[in-house]
Amino acid sequence: MYNVRKLTDDLTWIGGIDRKITKFENVYKLNSGMNYNSYFLDSGATVLFDTVGRESADVFFENLKYCLDGRRLDYVVIHHMEPDHSATLAEVMDLYADAKIVANAKTLQFISQFFPDKDYSERAIQVKDGDELELGDHRFRFVFAPMVHWPEVMMSYDETEGMLFSADAFGSYGAVNGSIFADGKDFEKDLLNEARRYYTNIVGKYGMQTIGAINKVSSLDIKMICPLHSYVWRKDFEKIIGCYKMWGSYTPEVKGVFILAGSIYGHTANAAEVLMTELDKRGIGAEILDASAADISDIIAMAFKYSHIVIATPTYNNGIYSPVEHAVNELAAHGLNSRSFSVIENGTWAPSAGKALSQMIEKMKNCRMTGQTVTVRSSGNSNTRLEIEALADAIIEDIGN
């Protein structure tokens, strides 16, 4: 049974929704499934913008058949070749033999890699960055956005109606509930957290490329943003674009503290909780996550959110507690930079985690240490509390500068 959503007189959403999926890219947790957005333009020509993955194939093909209503498909515009958007491409091209592919050179290369037994070269219209092309009654400009988040990614701007098909940019985790339009939701309450997790985890490393893509589209008269995931934007574009500018430039959203704590028997966790209390006494809020229990996607998102990060870890195998070490490695791999770090270490006989952590942090771009490392000897004592209070003071002073 088809399930489409009308966006404008000419444009229809025909994608798929998966509310069962629990991990994106089989890595990052999903709290409420995922949307896979495909769009159909019917105006002087029939144009399909991207396909979907295998999981959404059945309803997608029903939707496409319904929109075509017995007519031929003229064009398939491909913005991104990741299989959650392209796994059904070959089936579309084989089913609609008159359709032409509109894509860039890198995308055409990827098509040949994903579908080595297919040759669509004679049906391809290759476009370059900035090229314009008339598709039916609409004129499109193509804007390349490499590494947002694959190297072949491009956006297309409908100069006729002001619609920006933004590929993975400006999307979010989570399946759509209710209206497909973002303005039907409270951005801060309903969308921000999942948009942050989505960006920081799949694009975070490529901030410079993100800012470059935003600069390219900043002069366009955008009337609607149609991403490949989550809600469609038809107003308040500055909310999502502003967040991408902030995240892409590694600017903290909040002058505050994120505490990442790893603990074996609870003593290091206790020290982290004491620090959070002391920060609260001084008027600064903090969020704390347990490195062993929290999903890595939440840890990465919180590190992008806050200006100051405290790592609390036991010494483990003469180094860093493995869940904490893994998390810090992930922060580095995702390009986190321009943050202030502080360290709480624990060690019963030979505390060495703090030194190892400091060495990791030194390798992260524009990151620095604030305050003295707090060393907990097993369960801590009154002197430990004084050290934690001094660290809280140092963090507060640094936030105020």
N, C-alpha and C positions, 0 to 999 in steps of 0.2 A: 504494500500500500504506500503510495507516494506521500511525501511530507515535505512541502516547500514553504518558504516564507518570502513574501513580496517585500522588497526593499524600496523600489521606486516603480514607476510605470513600466520601465524597461528592464529592470534588474531584479533577479530572483535568487535567493539562497537555495542551493540544492545539495548541501553537504550531508554529513552524517554525524551522529552523536553516539558516544560509547560511555555509558554510565557504569560499566563493569570494570573497566581498566583501572588498575591500582598503581601502576608505575609508568612514567613517561620515559621513553627510550630505554625501558627496562632498568632504570636507575633511580629516578626521582619520584617520590611518592605523589600520588594524586588523591586529593581529598574528596573530589566530587566528579570524577570522570573527565572526559575531554571532548571538545568540539573539533570537527575537521571541516573547515569551511571551503566550499566550492560554490562558484557563482555562475549564473547564466544570464547573458545579455541578449535581448531580442529586439533589435532595432536596425532594420535594413540588412542584417546578417545575423546568424546565430553564432554566439561566441561563448565558449566555455572557459572559465578561468580556474585552472587547476582541477585535478581529480581528487581521489581520496585513497586511503589505505584499504587493505583487504577486509578489515573488520566492518567497514561501513559500505561495502560494495553493493549489497543488495538494494538498499533503499536509495543509494546514489543513482544507480542505473534506472530504477523506477522513476525517480525525480527527473532525470535527464529525458527519458522517454516521454514523460508527461509534458514537459516544457516544449519539446520538439513537436509533439503532436503530429507525427508522421513525416515531418520535414527532414531535410538533411542537416547535419552539423557542418558549419563552414570553417570555424577556427577553434583551436585549443591553445590558449595562452598559458605558458608554463612559467611560474615565478620561482618555483623551488622544487628540486628533485628528490628531496628526502621521501622515503617510501610511504610515510603516513599521508603524503599528498600525491604520490605518483605511482603507487603500486598497480593501479588500475589503468594507467595511461595506455599501455599496449592494447588492452581489451577495448578501450574507447576507439583507438585509431583503427583497429581491425573491424570493429562493428560499424563505424561510420567512415567508409572508404574515401569519401570526398573531403574529409576534414584536413585542414592544413595546420601544422604546428608553428606557433610563433614563439621563438625562444632565442637565447643568445648562444654563442659558440660553446661555452663551457657546459651549458645545459644539454646541448646536442651531443657533446662528448659523453656526458653522464647517461643520457638515454641509451647510447650504444653499449655502455657498460652494464646497465641494469637489464637491458633487453638485447643481449648479444645476437640473438637469432632474428632480430627485426631490423629492417632498414627503412627508415622514414625520411631519408635525406632528400628525396625528390619532392616530398610533401612539406618541407621545412621552409619557413620564412625566417631568416636569421637577422636579428636586430642588434644594434650596438647602443652603448650608453648615449642617451639623448636623442636617439632616433624617434621619428614620428611615423605613425601608420594609421590609415583609415580602415576601420573595421565596421562595415555597414555605415550607419549614420553617425558614428562616433569616431573622433580622432584621438589617438592615444600617443602619449610620450613615455618612453621607457627609461627608467632610472635605475642604474645598477647599484646594488647594495651588498657588495661582497663581504662575506663573513658575518652577516646578520641573518642566519648564522652559518651558512655554507658558502663556498666561494662563487657559486653560480647564481646566487640569489639576485633577483631584480624586482623592482616594483613597476607598476604601470599606472599612469595618471590619465584619466579620461578628461581631456580638455573640453569636451562638449558639456559634461554634467558635473565636473569637479570631483569625481570619485577617485580615491587613491586605493589601489589594490596593493597592500603593503607587505605581502608575503608573511614571514614570521614576525616582523616588527609590529609592535603595538597590540600583540595578542596576550594571552593569559592561559594559565591552567584552568581547568574546570569546565564542565558542561553547562551550556546555557540553560537557565531556568526562567520561565515566563517570556517576556519580550526579548527578542534578539538584540535590541538596541541598548547600548551601555547607559544611556540617559534614563533608562527605567530602573536603574540601580543606584544605591548610595555608594559613590566611588570609594570613600574612605572605609566604609564598613564592609561592603560586599566585594569590591574588586581589587583594592590596592595590594593586599597581602599576596594574593595569587598571581597578580601581575608582576610583583617584585620577585617572587620565587621563580616564576617563569623566565624573566629576563636574566636574573643573576646567574641562574644555573645553566641555561643553554647558550646565552650570548655574552655573559659577564666578562669573559676574557677579552672580548673584542670591542672595548669601549671606544677606541679611536675610530674604528670603522663605523660604529653606531652614530657617533657625532657627525662623521662625514656624510652618512646617509641622511640624517636629519637636516643638515645644512643644504643638501641638494633639494629637498622638498619644501624647505621653509618659505620659499617665495611663491609656492603654488597656492592657488585659490581653492582650498580643499573644502568640499561640501559634505564628504562622507569618507570614512576610512574603513576599508573592508580587509581585515587581517585573515590569516589562514586558521587562526584559533580564537575561540571565545567570541566576545560580543562585537557588534558593528557599531562604529562611532558616527553619529550624525550631528553632534554638537559638543561643546566643552572640550575641543581637541587639546587645549593647553594642558588639561589634566594629565592625559597619558603621554603626550609629547614632552611635557615638562618633566615627568618622572624619568623618561628615557634620557633626556639631557642630563639629569642629575646622576642617574646610575651610570650612564656612558662616560661621564667625566669623573666618576668615582667620588663625587661629592656626597658626604653623609646627609641623609635626610634629617637626622636628629643629632643634636649635640647631647649625647648621653652615653650610656655604658651597656655593652653586651658582655655578659660573663659566660664563658664556655668552661664548664667544670667536668673533669673526669675524676672518678673516685672509686676506690675498691671496697673499702670498709666504712666509708661515710665521713672520715675525718677531713679529707680535702673538700668534700662537698660542704661540710659545716663551715670551713674557713670562707668558702665562696659566699655562703648565705650570710655570714657575719659581715662581709664586705658590702653585700647588697643592702643590709640594714644600715650600715654606717653611711653609705651613699644617700640613702633615703632620709636619714637624719639631717643631712646637709642639703637637702632639697633637690637631689638629682635622682631621677628614676633609673632603674636598670632592669634588664631582662636576663634571665639565666636559663641556659639549656644544659642538660646532661649529655655529654659527648657519647655515652654508651647507649642512651635511649632515644635521642633525637635523630630524626632523619637528616641526612647530610644537606638536603635541599633547604631545610629550615635554618641550619647553621650558616650556610653560605648567605642566605637572604638576610639574616640578622647582622652578619658582619658588614654587609653592604649598607644596611640601614643606619648603623650607629658610628659615631666618630671615634669612640674609645672602646677597646676590646681588652678584656682581662681573661687570661688563660690560667686556669687552676688545674694542676696535674700532679699525680704522684710520680715518683721516680719508679721506673719499670725496666727491668733488664739493663740497668745502668743508663737508662735514657728516659724518653718520654712515654707515658702511658699510651699504649697503642691506639685506642680510639681517639685520643686527643691528637696524637701525631698524624693520624690519617686525616682528621678534620683540618688541621693547619696546612697540611700538604694540599688539600683540596682548595683552601682559600688562595694559596699561592698559584695553583693551577688555573683558577678562575680569574686571575689577574687582579685580585684585590690589592689596592695600594692607597697611599695617603691616609693611613690610620695610625692612631696612637695605641700601643700595646703595653700592658702591664702583666706581671707574672706572679702567681702564687705556686710554689713548689712544695712537695712533701717528700720526706725521706726519713726512714727510721734509723738507718745507719750510714748511708752515703748519698745524701740528696744531690742529684746532678741534673735533674730535669730542667731546671731554670736556665742553666748555661746552654743546654742543647736547644731549648726553645728560643733563646736570644739569638743564637746563631741562625736559626731558621728565619726569624723575623728580620734580621739584618739583610737577608737576601731579597726581601720583598720591597718593591719600589716605593720610595718616599714614606716608608714606615719607620717609626721611632719608638723608643721606650719612654714610659712615664713612671716616675717613682722607683723606689728600690724594690728588688725582688723580695717577696715575703717567703721565708723558709719555715715550714711547719715541721716540727720534729714529732712524728707520730700523730698525737692528738692535739697538739698545741697547748699553750698556757697563757698566762697573763702577759708575758712578753710578746707572744704571737699576736695577741689582740692589739697591743700597742703598735706593732708593725702594720697591722691591717688598717688601724685608724690613721696612721701616717700615710699609708697608700691612698686611702680615701681622700685625705686632704690634698695630696699631690694631684690626684685625678681632678678634683674639683677646681683646683687652681689652674690646671692646664685647660680645662673646658672653658674657664672664664677668660682665658687669654685670646 
